Amino acid sequence: MKRTTSGSPQALLDTEAALHDLFVRGQAGDAAAYRDFLVRLAAHLRGFLGRRLFGWPDDVEDLVQECLIAMHNQRHTYQSDQPLTAWVHAIARYKVIDLLRAKGSREARHVPLDDELEVFAGSAIEASDARRDLGGLLAGLPDRHRLPIVHVKLEGLSIAEAARKTGMSESAVKVGIHRGLKALMLKIRETR
């Protein structure tokens, strides 16, 4: 028996002959031959597509499944006097083109963001400035207004937790927040 490598001309002829035989028998109603055809064709397509989509193994497997479905749905278009692998590869190439188009349009919508961009540097500086400004504004408030705002609005504590932490009643915390925010708004208006 002659050994062949998978990419040799003889191996390609053997693959063509085996797939063609199984496909034609499957078309004639031999369910076992058709099932065997699909299994062998899937393996053949994984190799064919894997060489073209190296680095995208998930896409290769998805494409194999799409090709098998397309070939099953279009099996009536195959002309039995033509090479089966040429028909198979034509369908697979169309599926690859569809995938690349879809990836290209998705990638075009994504702009890579670089943490070094001036936009991010500016926002970090602005956030720092805002914290400093807020700290200055809060420092001008009496404790009965400042502490409830800091604990509830900035630290995220509940009214009850802020009351326990400050020793104030819950209603006093609520009043302190309300009056403190009102005083802050007046100060901000004055600085404009």
C-alpha positions as CSV (number, residue, x, y, z in Angstrom):
1,M,0.0,0.0,0.0
2,K,1.4,3.4,-1.0
3,R,1.7,6.0,1.8
4,T,0.7,9.5,1.1
5,T,1.0,12.8,2.9
6,S,-2.1,14.8,3.6
7,G,-1.1,17.6,1.2
8,S,0.2,15.4,-1.6
9,P,-1.6,15.2,-5.0
10,Q,-2.4,11.5,-4.3
11,A,-3.9,12.3,-0.9
12,L,-6.1,15.0,-2.5
13,L,-7.3,12.6,-5.1
14,D,-8.0,10.0,-2.5
15,T,-10.0,12.5,-0.4
16,E,-11.9,13.6,-3.5
17,A,-12.8,10.0,-4.4
18,A,-13.9,9.0,-0.9
19,L,-16.0,12.2,-0.4
20,H,-17.5,12.0,-3.8
21,D,-18.4,8.3,-3.4
22,L,-20.0,8.9,0.0
23,F,-21.9,12.0,-1.2
24,V,-23.3,10.4,-4.3
25,R,-24.4,7.3,-2.2
26,G,-26.0,9.7,0.3
27,Q,-27.8,11.5,-2.4
28,A,-29.2,8.2,-3.6
29,G,-30.7,7.6,-0.1
30,D,-27.9,5.8,1.8
31,A,-28.2,7.6,5.2
32,A,-25.1,5.9,6.7
33,A,-23.0,7.0,3.7
34,Y,-24.3,10.6,4.0
35,R,-23.6,10.6,7.8
36,D,-20.0,9.4,7.1
37,F,-19.7,12.0,4.3
38,L,-20.6,14.8,6.8
39,V,-18.1,13.5,9.4
40,R,-15.3,13.3,6.9
41,L,-16.2,16.5,5.2
42,A,-16.2,18.3,8.6
43,A,-12.6,17.1,9.2
44,H,-11.6,18.1,5.7
45,L,-13.1,21.6,6.2
46,R,-11.4,22.1,9.6
47,G,-8.1,21.6,7.8
48,F,-9.0,23.8,4.8
49,L,-10.4,26.6,6.9
50,G,-7.8,26.3,9.7
51,R,-5.1,27.1,7.2
52,R,-6.9,30.2,6.1
53,L,-8.1,31.4,9.5
54,F,-5.1,30.6,11.6
55,G,-5.4,32.1,15.1
56,W,-9.2,32.0,15.0
57,P,-10.1,28.5,16.2
58,D,-13.5,29.4,17.4
59,D,-14.4,30.9,14.1
60,V,-13.1,27.9,12.3
61,E,-15.4,25.6,14.1
62,D,-18.4,27.9,13.6
63,L,-17.5,28.2,9.9
64,V,-17.3,24.4,9.6
65,Q,-20.8,24.1,10.9
66,E,-22.1,26.9,8.7
67,C,-20.5,25.2,5.6
68,L,-22.0,21.9,6.5
69,I,-25.5,23.5,6.7
70,A,-25.0,25.4,3.5
71,M,-23.8,22.3,1.7
72,H,-26.7,20.3,3.0
73,N,-29.2,22.9,1.9
74,Q,-27.5,23.4,-1.5
75,R,-26.7,19.7,-2.2
76,H,-29.2,19.7,-5.1
77,T,-26.9,22.2,-6.9
78,Y,-23.9,19.8,-7.0
79,Q,-23.3,18.3,-10.5
80,S,-22.0,14.7,-10.0
81,D,-19.7,14.9,-13.0
82,Q,-17.7,17.8,-11.4
83,P,-15.1,17.5,-8.6
84,L,-16.9,17.6,-5.2
85,T,-14.0,19.3,-3.4
86,A,-14.1,22.3,-5.9
87,W,-17.8,22.7,-5.0
88,V,-17.1,22.4,-1.3
89,H,-14.2,24.8,-1.4
90,A,-16.3,27.4,-3.3
91,I,-19.0,27.4,-0.7
92,A,-16.3,27.5,2.1
93,R,-14.6,30.5,0.5
94,Y,-17.9,32.4,0.3
95,K,-18.4,31.6,4.0
96,V,-14.9,32.9,4.8
97,I,-15.5,36.1,2.9
98,D,-18.8,36.6,4.8
99,L,-17.0,36.1,8.1
100,L,-14.2,38.6,7.1
101,R,-16.7,41.1,6.0
102,A,-18.6,40.8,9.3
103,K,-15.4,41.0,11.4
104,G,-14.3,44.0,9.3
105,S,-17.5,45.9,9.9
106,R,-17.5,45.1,13.6
107,E,-13.9,46.1,14.0
108,A,-14.5,49.3,12.1
109,R,-17.0,50.3,14.8
110,H,-14.5,49.9,17.6
111,V,-11.9,52.6,18.2
112,P,-9.0,51.2,20.3
113,L,-8.6,53.3,23.5
114,D,-5.2,53.9,24.9
115,D,-4.8,54.7,28.5
116,E,-2.1,57.2,27.6
117,L,-4.5,59.3,25.6
118,E,-4.9,62.9,26.6
119,V,-8.6,62.3,27.1
120,F,-7.9,60.0,30.0
121,A,-5.2,62.1,31.5
122,G,-7.5,65.1,31.4
123,S,-10.3,63.3,33.2
124,A,-8.0,62.1,35.9
125,I,-6.8,65.6,36.5
126,E,-10.4,66.9,36.4
127,A,-11.5,64.3,38.9
128,S,-8.7,65.2,41.2
129,D,-9.6,68.9,40.9
130,A,-13.3,68.1,41.6
131,R,-12.4,66.1,44.8
132,R,-10.2,69.0,46.0
133,D,-12.9,71.6,45.2
134,L,-15.6,69.5,46.9
135,G,-13.4,69.0,49.9
136,G,-12.9,72.8,50.2
137,L,-16.6,73.4,49.9
138,L,-17.4,70.7,52.5
139,A,-14.8,72.1,54.9
140,G,-16.8,75.3,55.1
141,L,-19.9,73.5,56.4
142,P,-20.6,72.8,60.1
143,D,-20.2,69.2,61.2
144,R,-24.0,68.7,61.5
145,H,-24.2,69.2,57.7
146,R,-20.8,68.1,56.5
147,L,-20.7,64.7,58.2
148,P,-24.1,63.4,57.0
149,I,-23.2,64.4,53.4
150,V,-19.8,62.7,53.6
151,H,-21.1,59.5,55.2
152,V,-24.3,59.1,53.1
153,K,-23.6,60.8,49.8
154,L,-19.9,60.1,49.4
155,E,-19.2,57.0,51.4
156,G,-22.5,55.3,50.6
157,L,-23.6,54.6,54.1
158,S,-27.3,54.3,54.9
159,I,-29.1,56.9,57.0
160,A,-29.1,54.5,60.0
161,E,-25.4,53.8,59.7
162,A,-24.6,57.5,59.4
163,A,-26.7,58.2,62.5
164,R,-24.8,55.6,64.5
165,K,-21.5,56.8,63.3
166,T,-22.2,60.5,64.0
167,G,-24.3,60.0,67.2
168,M,-27.1,61.9,65.5
169,S,-30.7,60.8,65.1
170,E,-31.8,59.5,61.7
171,S,-34.1,62.5,61.1
172,A,-31.2,64.9,62.1
173,V,-29.0,63.1,59.5
174,K,-31.7,63.6,56.8
175,V,-32.1,67.3,57.8
176,G,-28.3,67.7,57.8
177,I,-28.0,66.3,54.3
178,H,-30.8,68.5,53.0
179,R,-29.5,71.7,54.6
180,G,-25.9,70.9,53.8
181,L,-26.6,70.4,50.1
182,K,-28.6,73.6,50.0
183,A,-25.7,75.5,51.6
184,L,-23.3,73.9,49.1
185,M,-25.5,75.0,46.1
186,L,-25.5,78.6,47.5
187,K,-21.7,78.5,47.8
188,I,-21.3,77.2,44.2
189,R,-23.6,79.9,42.9
190,E,-21.5,82.5,44.7
191,T,-18.3,81.3,43.1
192,R,-19.6,81.6,39.6
